[in-house]
Amino acid sequence: MLQITHLQAGYGELQILQGIDLEVKADEIVALIGPNGAGKSTVLKSIFNITTITQGQIIFKGKNITGLPTYELLKLGVSFVPQGKINFGELTVQENLELGAGMRDKAIIQKNLERVYHQFPALRERKEQLAFSLSGGQQQMLALGRALMQSPSLLLLDEPSLGLSPKLQVELFQMLVKLKQEEGLSLLMVEQNAKKAIEIADRTYLLEDGKVALQGGKEILSHKKIKEVYLGGR
Amino acid sequence: MTFPFLQLLFNSLIIGSIYALVAVGFSLIYSTNRFMHFAHGASVVIAGYALFTFFHLLHLHLIISILLTLAITMSIGYLMHLCIYKPLQQRKSSTVILLISSIALLILAENLILLFYGADVKSIGLIPPRTGISIGDANITVLQIFLIVISVILLIFLYLFLRHTRLGRNLRAVADNKELAAIMGLNTSRLLAFSFVIGSLLAGIAGILIGLEQNLNPMMGTSLMIKGFSGAVIGGIFSVPGSILGSYIVGGAENFGTWYLPSGYKDAITFTLLFLFLLFKPAGLFGMEKGVKA
């Protein structure tokens, strides 16, 4: 579904990614783990053309999408939930969701809205509330819901568990697996919680210094490198 | 002499309406573009003189003069954005640089007008309907009522536009979180330009209304900009209803204040109010102080 070949990218003069090869297949959750500054977020941002790409290619469903403007990507079915301020705080929950659907016609927006509210009932109860008044977990739901309003086939997530309590993290990861199974969504997510990420992902890439240092399925949990550096199992 | 409450209220509403039109445009541009567009005052004064030129000097029909004036103010707002601010922003200039260039633009515009039209006050020469309404000792002319009504209708329209249309919602989204808006596929640069066009249109309407009701002088842009800015800050600069309320408060404080103080203290009253708000309620009346959530 998504193939990234020899991607070199960064911000202005600063090059972060030193040639990344990565693939996301259909109906697959792929996790990107690694230390801070390894370039995990840069990979996602490069897909969304917010970085300076100096070399390499990004192919989505057989189409070269390198450097494509955002609205084209959304139309093709790629959605992105960034990190940090993930919602429009001054807009209501419903406005946030409707905005996610872009310029589609009203009937389709209504249909997608119903689907998202069905998926996240807590959002329906708060649809007239301003987004900034939501709790951390609800904020994450809203951001996910807004991305789903585009009816994407590939969802990019930048540290979705950031700032959530352990209990909410578990719920979130269950939700992601459910989205994959029920909606046939493929996910590419950056995670700082390496253990959880490897457990729910079909495949994981470990990034170090802008390169892929290790990749594999759940078996890499027992890899020496992962154990030593990320799971504190010295 | 008894306290002329009604007359002072009328005067406050008249000038408050003008300030409000200036303030909401300024606030709209500020909240989407995140810098102080003081050259917004230039749009007001240019509108006044454009109307003077078309109507008084060229003897065009009033409606045609007004339409031409609005077209000119919208174009000037767009061009300031396109030719000055946008290139500066693309070079990642700080907001201070943008602020300084906006003040420079305001001074430039006022001095060009001074150069071409001279320093003496100009009158549009529309024979103002002198007949007005008298309530007790208070007088208000038909033109003044018209001015208040037009302003209020426009302000309500702007509010409804921002709240209940897709374009309005997208503008609020860009004001709220520009990076996220871009990720959601909104054409942010077009929306930023659009806020300049709408903001300048409101400034143009303010300029036209002043031109119809009062005399024009080349330096009035600065003074109106300061009042509109004060109104926006007092009400809450990110909030359109706040900016409107703040502007009427400024208008009211000036008019009621000068009943007790010499009229030369008008500006001092506004500034005192502004400082008090900056010190004790910097987010303004409608500003929300909220914690940052992830």
Interface residues (C-beta under 8 A of the other chain):
Chain A: F48 I50 T70 Y71 L73 L74 F80 P82 G84 K85 I86 N87 F88 G89 E90 L91 E95 E98 L99 G100 G102 M103 F132 L134 G136 Q139 R146 L162 G163
Chain B: R166 R169 N170 R172 A173 A175 D176 N177 E179 L180 A181 A182 I183 M184 G185 L186 N187 F238 K290 V292 K293 A294
